[in-house]
Amino acid sequence: MGLFTCAVVGSSKYLLNDEEVKDYTGGRSEKDLVSFMLEALLDEEGVEMAKKLKKGEEVAPFLQSRAIKQLGMKNFNRFIGERDAAMVFFYQPDCLYCNAAKPHFLKAAKMARMNGAKGRGYGIVDCSKEIDLCMGQLVQKYPTFKLYVGGKFLSTFDEPPHFEAIRQFVENAPEAPTVLSKKLTREDL
């Protein structure tokens, strides 16, 4: 498992993430290759994004997906507090490793959503805009993936960001501790 990679195999085949070979018949521009990768990794949603990209429209998959919540100072604590487990991706838009990790994070979030992972959430923080939040969460490198359980930091995901590994990391998070809604009295015991 590695970062999102795309390698030429012959003249019209591409190997995606060391897993699958896809036929490629597009051009050689960056737009054409990014469109191809979006389509290959993100299925129908990726096809729609690729169409927009080919038309020259800006594409921000994170901001267009219902599977991922964009976070900032105003909603961060509420987001992590309302979920049993929350995986948060802290990134810089111009970071190559962050951009390589984005399709994997999006795919992990979409798979969790489709599989009905209740109480689990995926959020992103753009550290170029949310400097204080990133500093407060002790983010020192990019990309940084942090897992929060019951509103508290639990662990950092330090593996290469592959969608299956991210999804399993969140899925295997422990249950959030439950809070008693009633103060116990002697009669309750």
SEVEXKOL-520955 format. One record per atom (N, C-alpha, C): residue number from 1; atom name; x, y, z. Coordinates in pm, whole numbers. Example, Ala and Ser with C-alpha at 12.3 -4.5 7.8 and 13.67 -1.06 7.14 Angstrom:
2
> num atome x y z
> 1 N 1319 -569 780;
> 1 CA 1230 -450 780;
> 1 C 1320 -330 780;
> 2 N 1285 -225 708;
> 2 CA 1367 -106 714;
> 2 C 1290 3 787;
//
This chain:
189
> num atome x y z
> 1 N 84 -118 0;
> 1 CA 0 0 0;
> 1 C 88 124 0;
> 2 N 57 217 -87;
> 2 CA 134 339 -91;
> 2 C 45 458 -115;
> 3 N 109 570 -135;
> 3 CA 33 687 -170;
> 3 C -31 665 -305;
> 4 N -122 754 -341;
> 4 CA -188 741 -470;
> 4 C -83 749 -579;
> 5 N -67 643 -653;
> 5 CA 32 642 -760;
> 5 C -35 602 -890;
> 6 N 20 653 -994;
> 6 CA -31 620 -1126;
> 6 C 92 601 -1214;
> 7 N 112 482 -1265;
> 7 CA 231 454 -1344;
> 7 C 191 400 -1481;
> 8 N 268 437 -1581;
> 8 CA 242 390 -1717;
> 8 C 286 245 -1729;
> 9 N 199 165 -1787;
> 9 CA 230 25 -1816;
> 9 C 206 11 -1966;
> 10 N 312 2 -2043;
> 10 CA 295 2 -2187;
> 10 C 260 142 -2233;
> 11 N 173 154 -2334;
> 11 CA 140 287 -2384;
> 11 C -1 332 -2349;
> 12 N -91 240 -2310;
> 12 CA -227 285 -2283;
> 12 C -287 224 -2157;
> 13 N -203 173 -2069;
> 13 CA -252 115 -1945;
> 13 C -185 186 -1829;
> 14 N -262 205 -1721;
> 14 CA -208 269 -1602;
> 14 C -235 182 -1482;
> 15 N -138 174 -1396;
> 15 CA -150 97 -1273;
> 15 C -184 195 -1161;
> 16 N -299 175 -1097;
> 16 CA -344 263 -991;
> 16 C -320 197 -856;
> 17 N -239 262 -771;
> 17 CA -217 215 -634;
> 17 C -170 72 -626;
> 18 N -92 29 -720;
> 18 CA -38 -107 -719;
> 18 C -147 -213 -714;
> 19 N -267 -181 -755;
> 19 CA -379 -275 -742;
> 19 C -445 -313 -872;
> 20 N -477 -216 -952;
> 20 CA -556 -249 -1069;
> 20 C -503 -176 -1192;
> 21 N -518 -239 -1305;
> 21 CA -476 -180 -1431;
> 21 C -600 -128 -1502;
> 22 N -591 -6 -1548;
> 22 CA -702 57 -1619;
> 22 C -654 100 -1757;
> 23 N -741 86 -1855;
> 23 CA -711 136 -1990;
> 23 C -717 287 -1988;
> 24 N -626 350 -2059;
> 24 CA -625 496 -2067;
> 24 C -611 537 -2212;
> 25 N -702 619 -2257;
> 25 CA -698 663 -2397;
> 25 C -699 815 -2407;
> 26 N -686 884 -2293;
> 26 CA -691 1030 -2291;
> 26 C -560 1094 -2331;
> 27 N -558 1225 -2317;
> 27 CA -440 1303 -2351;
> 27 C -333 1295 -2244;
> 28 N -230 1375 -2261;
> 28 CA -115 1370 -2171;
> 28 C -107 1493 -2080;
> 29 N -208 1577 -2081;
> 29 CA -204 1694 -1995;
> 29 C -237 1656 -1851;
> 30 N -202 1746 -1760;
> 30 CA -231 1721 -1618;
> 30 C -382 1706 -1597;
> 31 N -462 1791 -1663;
> 31 CA -608 1782 -1650;
> 31 C -660 1645 -1694;
> 32 N -608 1597 -1805;
> 32 CA -653 1467 -1856;
> 32 C -619 1354 -1759;
> 33 N -497 1357 -1706;
> 33 CA -455 1252 -1613;
> 33 C -532 1259 -1480;
> 34 N -553 1380 -1428;
> 34 CA -629 1394 -1304;
> 34 C -773 1348 -1325;
> 35 N -831 1382 -1438;
> 35 CA -968 1337 -1469;
> 35 C -975 1185 -1471;
> 36 N -877 1124 -1533;
> 36 CA -872 978 -1540;
> 36 C -865 917 -1399;
> 37 N -778 974 -1314;
> 37 CA -763 921 -1178;
> 37 C -891 940 -1096;
> 38 N -956 1055 -1111;
> 38 CA -1082 1078 -1040;
> 38 C -1186 974 -1081;
> 39 N -1200 952 -1210;
> 39 CA -1297 855 -1260;
> 39 C -1265 715 -1208;
> 40 N -1138 679 -1212;
> 40 CA -1098 543 -1173;
> 40 C -1117 517 -1025;
> 41 N -1089 615 -942;
> 41 CA -1096 592 -797;
> 41 C -1232 622 -736;
> 42 N -1304 718 -792;
> 42 CA -1424 766 -723;
> 42 C -1554 732 -794;
> 43 N -1551 644 -888;
> 43 CA -1672 594 -954;
> 43 C -1757 708 -1010;
> 44 N -1889 704 -986;
> 44 CA -1981 800 -1047;
> 44 C -1951 944 -1009;
> 45 N -1924 967 -881;
> 45 CA -1894 1103 -837;
> 45 C -1766 1153 -905;
> 46 N -1668 1066 -920;
> 46 CA -1545 1103 -987;
> 46 C -1567 1135 -1134;
> 47 N -1658 1063 -1199;
> 47 CA -1690 1090 -1339;
> 47 C -1746 1232 -1353;
> 48 N -1837 1270 -1261;
> 48 CA -1895 1405 -1265;
> 48 C -1787 1510 -1243;
> 49 N -1698 1487 -1148;
> 49 CA -1590 1583 -1122;
> 49 C -1497 1592 -1243;
> 50 N -1469 1479 -1306;
> 50 CA -1381 1478 -1423;
> 50 C -1443 1559 -1537;
> 51 N -1574 1548 -1555;
> 51 CA -1643 1627 -1659;
> 51 C -1626 1776 -1633;
> 52 N -1643 1818 -1506;
> 52 CA -1626 1959 -1472;
> 52 C -1483 2004 -1498;
> 53 N -1387 1919 -1460;
> 53 CA -1247 1953 -1479;
> 53 C -1215 1971 -1627;
> 54 N -1268 1883 -1711;
> 54 CA -1244 1891 -1855;
> 54 C -1304 2018 -1915;
> 55 N -1412 2068 -1854;
> 55 CA -1475 2193 -1900;
> 55 C -1401 2316 -1849;
> 56 N -1300 2294 -1765;
> 56 CA -1224 2405 -1711;
> 56 C -1277 2457 -1578;
> 57 N -1378 2389 -1523;
> 57 CA -1433 2430 -1394;
> 57 C -1344 2378 -1282;
> 58 N -1341 2451 -1171;
> 58 CA -1261 2408 -1057;
> 58 C -1330 2290 -988;
> 59 N -1251 2194 -949;
> 59 CA -1305 2075 -884;
> 59 C -1242 2061 -746;
> 60 N -1325 2054 -644;
> 60 CA -1280 2031 -507;
> 60 C -1362 1916 -451;
> 61 N -1319 1791 -472;
> 61 CA -1398 1676 -430;
> 61 C -1440 1679 -284;
> 62 N -1353 1726 -195;
> 62 CA -1389 1730 -54;
> 62 C -1510 1818 -30;
> 63 N -1513 1930 -98;
> 63 CA -1619 2026 -73;
> 63 C -1750 1986 -138;
> 64 N -1747 1892 -230;
> 64 CA -1867 1850 -300;
> 64 C -1923 1718 -248;
> 65 N -1855 1654 -158;
> 65 CA -1898 1523 -109;
> 65 C -1973 1537 23;
> 66 N -2083 1466 33;
> 66 CA -2159 1463 158;
> 66 C -2094 1371 261;
> 67 N -1996 1293 219;
> 67 CA -1932 1198 309;
> 67 C -1826 1264 398;
> 68 N -1785 1385 363;
> 68 CA -1681 1455 437;
> 68 C -1729 1593 476;
> 69 N -1702 1631 599;
> 69 CA -1743 1762 651;
> 69 C -1623 1854 657;
> 70 N -1635 1972 600;
> 70 CA -1528 2070 610;
> 70 C -1536 2133 749;
> 71 N -1423 2136 818;
> 71 CA -1421 2182 955;
> 71 C -1339 2309 972;
> 72 N -1380 2385 1071;
> 72 CA -1310 2508 1109;
> 72 C -1328 2529 1258;
> 73 N -1283 2642 1307;
> 73 CA -1293 2672 1451;
> 73 C -1438 2665 1500;
> 74 N -1531 2704 1416;
> 74 CA -1672 2713 1459;
> 74 C -1739 2577 1475;
> 75 N -1699 2478 1399;
> 75 CA -1771 2350 1405;
> 75 C -1685 2229 1442;
> 76 N -1557 2247 1465;
> 76 CA -1466 2135 1492;
> 76 C -1507 2057 1617;
> 77 N -1517 2125 1731;
> 77 CA -1548 2056 1856;
> 77 C -1684 1988 1853;
> 78 N -1781 2051 1791;
> 78 CA -1913 1991 1780;
> 78 C -1907 1864 1694;
> 79 N -1835 1872 1583;
> 79 CA -1822 1757 1492;
> 79 C -1760 1637 1563;
> 80 N -1645 1657 1629;
> 80 CA -1580 1543 1693;
> 80 C -1656 1497 1817;
> 81 N -1729 1588 1880;
> 81 CA -1803 1553 2001;
> 81 C -1932 1478 1975;
> 82 N -1991 1496 1857;
> 82 CA -2118 1431 1824;
> 82 C -2101 1292 1767;
> 83 N -1979 1247 1749;
> 83 CA -1955 1116 1689;
> 83 C -1880 1025 1784;
> 84 N -1908 895 1769;
> 84 CA -1830 798 1848;
> 84 C -1684 804 1807;
> 85 N -1660 814 1676;
> 85 CA -1524 825 1623;
> 85 C -1525 920 1504;
> 86 N -1423 1005 1498;
> 86 CA -1411 1100 1388;
> 86 C -1266 1101 1340;
> 87 N -1248 1078 1211;
> 87 CA -1115 1087 1151;
> 87 C -1106 1225 1086;
> 88 N -1004 1301 1123;
> 88 CA -987 1436 1069;
> 88 C -855 1443 993;
> 89 N -865 1493 871;
> 89 CA -752 1508 780;
> 89 C -713 1655 779;
> 90 N -595 1686 833;
> 90 CA -542 1822 834;
> 90 C -448 1833 714;
> 91 N -470 1933 629;
> 91 CA -391 1941 507;
> 91 C -360 2085 467;
> 92 N -264 2097 378;
> 92 CA -231 2222 311;
> 92 C -262 2202 163;
> 93 N -334 2294 100;
> 93 CA -373 2276 -40;
> 93 C -257 2257 -138;
> 94 N -142 2315 -108;
> 94 CA -29 2304 -202;
> 94 C 66 2189 -170;
> 95 N 31 2105 -73;
> 95 CA 114 1991 -34;
> 95 C 89 1874 -128;
> 96 N 194 1826 -193;
> 96 CA 181 1715 -289;
> 96 C 131 1588 -221;
> 97 N 182 1557 -103;
> 97 CA 140 1437 -32;
> 97 C -7 1447 11;
> 98 N -48 1568 48;
> 98 CA -190 1589 84;
> 98 C -279 1564 -37;
> 99 N -239 1618 -151;
> 99 CA -319 1601 -272;
> 99 C -323 1455 -315;
> 100 N -214 1383 -292;
> 100 CA -213 1240 -325;
> 100 C -303 1162 -230;
> 101 N -318 1209 -106;
> 101 CA -399 1139 -6;
> 101 C -548 1169 -20;
> 102 N -584 1280 -82;
> 102 CA -724 1322 -90;
> 102 C -817 1216 -151;
> 103 N -784 1156 -264;
> 103 CA -877 1055 -319;
> 103 C -897 937 -226;
> 104 N -794 899 -155;
> 104 CA -805 786 -61;
> 104 C -894 822 58;
> 105 N -877 941 111;
> 105 CA -958 984 224;
> 105 C -1105 994 182;
> 106 N -1128 1049 65;
> 106 CA -1264 1061 14;
> 106 C -1327 924 -9;
> 107 N -1251 833 -66;
> 107 CA -1305 699 -92;
> 107 C -1335 625 39;
> 108 N -1247 639 138;
> 108 CA -1272 576 269;
> 108 C -1399 631 331;
> 109 N -1418 762 323;
> 109 CA -1538 825 379;
> 109 C -1664 781 306;
> 110 N -1656 772 175;
> 110 CA -1772 730 96;
> 110 C -1807 583 123;
> 111 N -1704 499 137;
> 111 CA -1729 357 166;
> 111 C -1794 342 303;
> 112 N -1746 417 401;
> 112 CA -1803 411 536;
> 112 C -1949 457 533;
> 113 N -1975 560 458;
> 113 CA -2112 612 448;
> 113 C -2205 510 381;
> 114 N -2157 448 274;
> 114 CA -2238 347 203;
> 114 C -2262 224 289;
> 115 N -2165 190 373;
> 115 CA -2177 72 459;
> 115 C -2251 102 589;
> 116 N -2300 224 602;
> 116 CA -2379 261 720;
> 116 C -2300 265 849;
> 117 N -2178 315 845;
> 117 CA -2095 323 965;
> 117 C -2151 431 1057;
> 118 N -2243 392 1141;
> 118 CA -2309 487 1231;
> 118 C -2213 534 1339;
> 119 N -2224 661 1371;
> 119 CA -2140 718 1475;
> 119 C -1999 749 1431;
> 120 N -1967 726 1305;
> 120 CA -1834 752 1252;
> 120 C -1843 869 1156;
> 121 N -1741 954 1156;
> 121 CA -1743 1069 1066;
> 121 C -1604 1101 1014;
> 122 N -1602 1168 900;
> 122 CA -1478 1208 836;
> 122 C -1484 1359 813;
> 123 N -1379 1428 858;
> 123 CA -1374 1572 841;
> 123 C -1239 1616 789;
> 124 N -1236 1736 732;
> 124 CA -1111 1791 680;
> 124 C -1091 1931 735;
> 125 N -965 1966 751;
> 125 CA -930 2101 794;
> 125 C -822 2154 701;
> 126 N -851 2266 636;
> 126 CA -755 2334 550;
> 126 C -669 2422 640;
> 127 N -548 2378 667;
> 127 CA -461 2448 761;
> 127 C -406 2579 706;
> 128 N -423 2605 577;
> 128 CA -383 2735 524;
> 128 C -485 2842 564;
> 129 N -606 2799 598;
> 129 CA -712 2891 640;
> 129 C -741 2882 789;
> 130 N -722 2766 848;
> 130 CA -753 2741 989;
> 130 C -624 2722 1069;
> 131 N -539 2824 1066;
> 131 CA -407 2817 1128;
> 131 C -418 2792 1278;
> 132 N -504 2867 1346;
> 132 CA -516 2852 1492;
> 132 C -567 2713 1531;
> 133 N -662 2661 1455;
> 133 CA -715 2527 1483;
> 133 C -605 2422 1467;
> 134 N -530 2431 1360;
> 134 CA -423 2334 1335;
> 134 C -314 2343 1442;
> 135 N -280 2464 1482;
> 135 CA -181 2480 1588;
> 135 C -236 2424 1720;
> 136 N -363 2450 1748;
> 136 CA -425 2400 1870;
> 136 C -433 2248 1874;
> 137 N -440 2184 1757;
> 137 CA -444 2038 1750;
> 137 C -305 1978 1731;
> 138 N -204 2063 1746;
> 138 CA -63 2023 1740;
> 138 C -24 1957 1608;
> 139 N -79 2009 1500;
> 139 CA -43 1959 1366;
> 139 C 90 2022 1328;
> 140 N 188 1937 1299;
> 140 CA 323 1985 1268;
> 140 C 371 1944 1130;
> 141 N 299 1853 1065;
> 141 CA 339 1808 931;
> 141 C 213 1778 852;
> 142 N 230 1771 721;
> 142 CA 115 1745 633;
> 142 C 146 1630 540;
> 143 N 49 1547 515;
> 143 CA -84 1545 578;
> 143 C -77 1486 719;
> 144 N -172 1524 803;
> 144 CA -187 1466 935;
> 144 C -329 1414 948;
> 145 N -342 1289 991;
> 145 CA -472 1226 1013;
> 145 C -484 1197 1162;
> 146 N -588 1251 1226;
> 146 CA -606 1228 1369;
> 146 C -743 1166 1393;
> 147 N -744 1069 1483;
> 147 CA -868 1000 1520;
> 147 C -912 1050 1657;
> 148 N -1038 1091 1664;
> 148 CA -1099 1138 1788;
> 148 C -1211 1042 1826;
> 149 N -1216 1005 1951;
> 149 CA -1322 916 2000;
> 149 C -1390 987 2116;
> 150 N -1522 1000 2105;
> 150 CA -1598 1068 2210;
> 150 C -1556 1212 2230;
> 151 N -1509 1277 2125;
> 151 CA -1468 1416 2133;
> 151 C -1326 1439 2181;
> 152 N -1252 1331 2207;
> 152 CA -1115 1342 2257;
> 152 C -1018 1277 2158;
> 153 N -899 1337 2147;
> 153 CA -796 1281 2060;
> 153 C -757 1142 2110;
> 154 N -752 1045 2019;
> 154 CA -712 910 2054;
> 154 C -578 873 1994;
> 155 N -564 897 1861;
> 155 CA -446 846 1794;
> 155 C -423 918 1661;
> 156 N -299 914 1617;
> 156 CA -264 964 1484;
> 156 C -248 845 1391;
> 157 N -302 858 1271;
> 157 CA -288 755 1168;
> 157 C -157 784 1096;
> 158 N -57 698 1112;
> 158 CA 76 723 1057;
> 158 C 115 632 941;
> 159 N 21 558 886;
> 159 CA 50 470 774;
> 159 C 36 548 643;
> 160 N 88 494 533;
> 160 CA 61 558 404;
> 160 C -91 565 383;
> 161 N -141 680 339;
> 161 CA -287 698 330;
> 161 C -353 623 215;
> 162 N -385 499 238;
> 162 CA -458 418 143;
> 162 C -601 404 195;
> 163 N -700 411 106;
> 163 CA -839 417 150;
> 163 C -879 301 240;
> 164 N -833 182 211;
> 164 CA -872 66 292;
> 164 C -813 75 432;
> 165 N -688 117 442;
> 165 CA -623 130 573;
> 165 C -690 239 656;
> 166 N -726 350 594;
> 166 CA -794 459 665;
> 166 C -929 410 715;
> 167 N -1005 345 628;
> 167 CA -1138 297 665;
> 167 C -1130 198 782;
> 168 N -1037 105 776;
> 168 CA -1021 6 882;
> 168 C -978 71 1014;
> 169 N -893 171 1006;
> 169 CA -847 241 1125;
> 169 C -965 304 1198;
> 170 N -1053 368 1123;
> 170 CA -1171 431 1183;
> 170 C -1270 326 1230;
> 171 N -1292 225 1148;
> 171 CA -1387 119 1182;
> 171 C -1346 45 1309;
> 172 N -1217 30 1332;
> 172 CA -1166 -42 1449;
> 172 C -1148 45 1572;
> 173 N -1189 171 1563;
> 173 CA -1178 260 1678;
> 173 C -1266 209 1791;
> 174 N -1222 225 1915;
> 174 CA -1305 180 2027;
> 174 C -1432 263 2039;
> 175 N -1529 207 2107;
> 175 CA -1654 280 2131;
> 175 C -1626 399 2221;
> 176 N -1703 505 2199;
> 176 CA -1691 621 2286;
> 176 C -1752 586 2421;
> 177 N -1691 633 2529;
> 177 CA -1750 605 2660;
> 177 C -1887 670 2671;
> 178 N -1979 600 2734;
> 178 CA -2113 656 2750;
> 178 C -2118 739 2877;
> 179 N -2200 839 2873;
> 179 CA -2217 927 2987;
> 179 C -2352 900 3048;
> 180 N -2357 885 3179;
> 180 CA -2484 864 3246;
> 180 C -2565 993 3240;
> 181 N -2689 981 3199;
> 181 CA -2773 1099 3187;
> 181 C -2843 1130 3318;
> 182 N -2833 1042 3415;
> 182 CA -2901 1058 3543;
> 182 C -2800 1038 3654;
> 183 N -2809 1122 3753;
> 183 CA -2721 1106 3869;
> 183 C -2773 989 3951;
> 184 N -2685 896 3982;
> 184 CA -2724 777 4057;
> 184 C -2746 811 4205;
> 185 N -2847 749 4260;
> 185 CA -2873 763 4404;
> 185 C -2856 626 4469;
> 186 N -2868 621 4603;
> 186 CA -2855 493 4674;
> 186 C -2962 395 4630;
> 187 N -3081 444 4601;
> 187 CA -3189 354 4560;
> 187 C -3159 286 4426;
> 188 N -3083 352 4341;
> 188 CA -3049 293 4211;
> 188 C -2951 177 4225;
> 189 N -2875 177 4330;
> 189 CA -2773 74 4349;
> 189 C -2832 -45 4411;
//
